[in-house]
Amino acid sequence: MSAERHCTKLSFLKKLLIRWFLCVIFVITTLIVLAPVLLRSHGNFILTKMFFQTWSRYYPWIDLTDPTAFKLNAVNVYEQVEPNVTIGIWYTLPSTVQIHHELPTLADHLQRYVVSKDLPIIMYLHGQDGTRATHYRSNHYRVMSSFGNHIIAMDYRGYGDSTGKPTVSGIVADVTHVFNVIRRVCPDNPIVIWGHSMGTGVSLWTAFHLFENKTLVKKPAGLVLEAPFYNLVEALISYPVTRVFKINPYFMKAALDSLAELKLEFPNNEIISFLPLPIIIIHSEDDAIIPYHHAQSLEKYIETNRESDLPPVRLITVPRSAHCGHNHIYSYSKFQEIIEMTDVEPTRQWPRPIRILTKLLVFLSIIYVLSSAISAIILIAYPSMIKHIVFMNFLKTGNDFTQPEMFGEDRVFNFYLDVEPEIRIGVWHYRSPLVRDQSYENDEDYFQKHIASTSSSIPMVIYLHGNAFDRSLFNRRGTCGKLRRELKYDVFMFDYRGFGDSTGSPTEEGLIQDARYVYDWLHNMTNGQRKIYLWGQSLGSAVACQLAARLSDDESKTLAGIVLEAAFINMHQAIRTHYLSLLFQWQPWFTSLTGKALLSTKLGFQTRGHLSSVNCPCVILHADDDYTVPYNHGQQLLQAGIAARDDHRQKRKLLHFTIDMISFHGEGYGHSTIFRAPNLIPALRRVLFEEHI
């Protein structure tokens, strides 16, 4: 028996590993397939974030003002380049120099420590990610300063604690500004600009602009290009991530088209061919980020296109056996010889892309295994954690909701309703174009003049939003604005308890109570004389459906109709079919643990079940490219509604219930932007809303 159990466990583990592997392959394949589409729609954003990785390897807990914490004999200073751009700088000195930290500016420090006009100064320009404090960079400064050099390293605008937004021209302006500061204090000292990775392109552009500026200021003494790229197009083609996505034959065209539109230009090969400076190129053979063939291509281009009377360009190759890669050339045993411009010429080899792909697959597999295990453990130990998936009210925009005009919204009034003693919800009222603006003294005066006394012929819409953020999101404002503008209705949008600036903690029953309170308040305020519609989006559709079902039991309360936008069957099905859940659906624990967690926390949101108790017209809106709540949810709700309608007619009950569905095919509206559809309101007028007021 023990042998059989052992075999069973091995079989289970084998199946589990196969599923994990298939999931990893699925994720990678999906990204590869969708990459051209994403680049076509968001290419500028993706490539900008990919090239200027201000978000990568920046750790807010690191104190950039204290370079001594990195065992550097250095001081931190700031330079204001433009009115809204200030850049952080580390000035690293040989360990024999005593630093006076009380000096306020870079110029003051240079005046104090640069005691000879022969003293070399190196400006270090880092790559596309991280900050001036990234560990291998601080090691670089320490090694170079140990040879007697003064090192000035900066974070471009947008990097580290430097302010501003990075652009090619902006970064070059930052470097030029610092160069001019050094030159004003040290007019004769040799300044070498040392660029690494992306910094090689920045250093070449900076040198180009310095020579183009016909002034008497002494130019740089030379350039050092560590791990340079041939040009930006070649860098994109050989980038590790790109090598994987190139499997898709449409990827490169989409990427290069987006790059052309973005106008990010680093023509390193062209600039290096005519700069009248001595230039050293250093490249490691095992560089997996910018492969060694970039240096070889630059060398060939220089041989063909650079004039023989210009200062020499030297290529120094770091052998693969040194294991320096892209970031650690400073650790090479002959680094001091490189500083002294000594040639090293070992055998050259090409890196193997398959190794990069293997490492990427291993990394993704580890991440997937860990996330799967952690998710299962959390759901077993703390099933209530699923509330933070259902109610993502912890996501805050941090906006001031009391001034809707700050969002470009005109004729919108913010007020609050006390649902319970400890529950106050925030509401926005979008005034109908047919409602005349009047002066008011307080909220009660506003309600009387703009709601209670408004013509009974103007209907009202209560908008119930989704499960994250608040009433200030652009798609929610867009929907409410469209309803007001095209229907000329009054529109009310509120944040459930715990969302936005509403107090309390969300529960399923709590959200329905909030919606019921808003409905009752409007019904009483208008003495039941004005029609009220409910419009629910995503999670809000489940709330709207439940509220409509409860109002059907109250003969004194009626609804003119409900709109269910991107509605789901129930919460369990919504979680199972969410695009992020595709990563875990293979897991044997996923369906059972999520179901038990939802049951224990009383979060059912059974839209399909409550739909059969609704007694008013209902319209379902769904886009076929909705990957958050897939289109088949809307189709199944329609079928359930048709079955309920036919049953009601047979039993002669709930005769006001009708069901319609408006679908959007291949129009790119997804989960949240159906409001952009030009035919939305005309289509709704035909099946639900009034033609004319």
C-alpha angles and dihedrals in degrees: 000000000000090000090052092050089049091052090047091053092048090049091050092049090048091053091046093052091047090052092049090049092049090050091053090049089048093052093047092045092049092051091047092050095045097041097091091049092050091048092050092051102033104014096130093052095043096047093043091052090043094052100036099042097183087149095057124091092352108135113191092203092065112096105227091185092069112061090166087075086069092054092256127141089225146121130221120227137161133225125199107222098173133002091271099027123083121167129204119231136189116205107199120195135187111278091248092067118088112222124221103210094188092075107105107208141040090243091056092052093047091052090052100045108028097082098161133046089222094060109116119232121199121202107204116205113192132212135264101289142041126020140275086278098059106133100244091048093053087049088052092053091047093053095044094047090051087068090060098266127138109227124203112189123178141185111232118231111294094021123106110332094338113117129226135053120288120245129156094251092042094053092047088051089053093053093044090052092053091045090054091048090054092045093052091057098032106032095167106031118113109253117196118193109215115193126187123199106316086010089069089065091045092050092050093049090047092051090047092054093044091055092042089056102081100213134130091247110123112253127229116291091227149320131253114199111195114192094347125186124227093233135321096270092054090044090054092048094052097038110124095241091046092054089063096045092048086081084082104075091211095053101082094048091051091046095048092045090052090047091052091051091048092055095215102161128188106155093176095163092055097045094046091054095066108024108121093223137102106254131194121199116200119188135165119223092222095053104136096180100053104015121226093249088077089068091046091051091049090050092053093046091050092050090055103037110025117094114245093229092062121095114277127271113214127199114208114191121205108209122242089239090068090066093214097140118178101321111029109063088124087071092060111118091231096047092118089055088053089053088052089050098249117161121239115186116179129158115299124222136175120249116242113242091201090070091056092050091048092052090048092051092048091049093049091046092053091048091049095048092048094046091048093051094044092048092052093047092049093050091049097045100033111022089167088071087081087076087073089059094047094041110035092178089135086079103091131182091201091222129153103245094186091078109050089172088072086071093053092261115140125196093017120134124202120211141150135236125203105225094173133356091272099028121082120168128200119232135190119206115204102201117223116246085239092061114090115227113241133182115256137188102211142349095282091051089050092051092051095047100039105029114016096043096040118117114276088228091072109085124211131227123205109205117208113195134208133272102279141057119351149275094296097072113122097237091052092048088045092054095046092045091051093049091051095043100045102029096033089223129143108254126201122193123180140177116240119236110293094020124106109335094336114117129230135046123287124246129160093254091043093056091050090049090052092051092045091051092053090048094048091046093053092042091052094041090057096035089240091292098121128067116247125205127189121218115189125184120199105314087011089062090062090050091047092050094050092047091050090050092052093047089054088067092054111077091193092059126062136177125216090211147304133241117207110198117191090348124182131215094237136327096265092054090045091056094044094052098040111120092241090054090062086082092061106030089096090062115100091220099051103084097039097044095046090047093050092046092052091046093050092049093044094238105142104133089187099192094166092051095048093045090076090061097052118112104191137068113289129196124191119208119195138158120216091224093059105126095173095060105012121228094249089071089066092046093052092048089052091052091047090049093050090050091049092048092052091047092050092052091050092050094038096236137119088016095168091068116108129162131210135163129210112197129196115208125196095339099119098240094130119175103326114024106064086119087076091066107113092210096049100101096038089052092049091048089059094055108022123357125069118266095224136008 
